[in-house]
Amino acid sequence: MTPEVLPTRWSAGRLTLAAVLPIALLAVLITVIVKTRPGDTLRGGTVPPVERLAIERARLHPGQIVLPVLNDGPDPVTIAQVIVDDAYWAFSASNGTTLGHLGRTTLTIPYPWVEGEAHLVKVLTSTGTPFEHEIPVAVASPEPDARYFFTFALIGLYVGVIPVALGLLWFPIASRVGPRGLDVLLAVTLGLLAFLLIDTVGEGLEGVAELPSSFQGLALFVAAALGAWLALDVVGARLRTWRAAARQASSPGGIVALLVAVGIGLHNFGEGLAIGGAFALGEAALGTLLIVGFTLHNTILGAIGGVPTIAGAWLGGLVHSPAIAVLCLGLGAGAIAQVIHQIARQMAGTRPIMGYLASAHIALGLLAGFAVMYATGLLVG
């Protein structure tokens, strides 16, 4: 008996249906599971609700403590009372006091906090479960006004624009040091970036630990880093193709320079995200270290395209959500790693990267750059 042969060609409509139908059915299945919650039947009616409130970073205004609260648990939670420094205080809730899963509200507490002192806020649920949030050092939260924008623009100017001009001043020297001397300079900047990558990943993982579990912080950070790496890799490959085509067509040198500027500008945008994300998480020491490190890096490279650093710093610095801040740090880490890879690949040429980096003069340059950033960290930490 001859088995039935499936048609070798399907119409566009049938292919579309075959692609969409499983996704639609899966969406229906997930909706049914979420709505019916079959796991609740196993818990029974006598099991107490699972209460898990996540208190995000407090914002301090004159005479007020503003506390964003998220229900990170599966069951509804009702906020009953607020205690500040062992005293009960009145409060208002922007979105009510009863929160469902992933429900969010903002508590405004009229409290005369003292600048420079520590304060402890406790949020009590209707079952009496306390959730604490410590304010180690009370400082007024910055407002996104003209001064705020100007400060981050100034940071971007310091990190991405001025170092470019300074780096171009090194061109006469770089053109005379020879290939070996230029490799040493690039090895120093690799050492700088390696230190920054380690610090950025460390701070990102600390931010992950503070995120509500529903946000799956580790997956968010890793996905952001991989996404930045892959996006910049794709853009870099496309720019190299365009650059080669421009050279073969004897196009003006300005076109090639513009393509290079676009690629480097994307890297600097990621650097700005890392800086702004660090300040958004309240990590002033890391932010300062990143400013110094990227300034040294961009000066040594003498590259162009520094203006996107300002846009990245604005975006990273204006976010108040810990999840978005972790996302920005992940993007920054991926961008740093991509810059390291690109520089190392350019230095090694056709030789194996690891073997080339292990040569004596390159290894000394790497250690020198790492030592510079370590000493800088001691000063600003």
QUIHUFEN-V259982 format. One record per run of one state. SS is the DSSP state (H for helix, E for strand, C for the rest). FROM is the first residue (numbers start at 0). LEN is the number of residues. If there is no record, write none. Layout:
# QUIHUFEN-V259982
ss=SS from=FROM len=LEN
ss=SS from=FROM len=LEN
This chain:
# QUIHUFEN-V259982
ss=C from=0 len=11
ss=H from=11 len=25
ss=C from=36 len=3
ss=H from=39 len=4
ss=C from=43 len=9
ss=E from=52 len=3
ss=C from=55 len=3
ss=E from=58 len=3
ss=C from=61 len=2
ss=E from=63 len=8
ss=C from=71 len=5
ss=E from=76 len=8
ss=C from=84 len=2
ss=E from=86 len=3
ss=C from=89 len=2
ss=E from=91 len=2
ss=C from=93 len=4
ss=E from=97 len=2
ss=C from=99 len=4
ss=E from=103 len=7
ss=C from=110 len=8
ss=E from=118 len=7
ss=C from=125 len=4
ss=E from=129 len=6
ss=C from=135 len=10
ss=H from=145 len=24
ss=C from=169 len=1
ss=H from=170 len=4
ss=C from=174 len=3
ss=H from=177 len=33
ss=C from=210 len=2
ss=H from=212 len=3
ss=C from=215 len=1
ss=H from=216 len=32
ss=C from=248 len=4
ss=H from=252 len=28
ss=C from=280 len=3
ss=H from=283 len=18
ss=C from=301 len=6
ss=H from=307 len=11
ss=C from=318 len=3
ss=H from=321 len=27
ss=C from=348 len=4
ss=H from=352 len=5
ss=C from=357 len=2
ss=H from=359 len=21
ss=C from=380 len=1
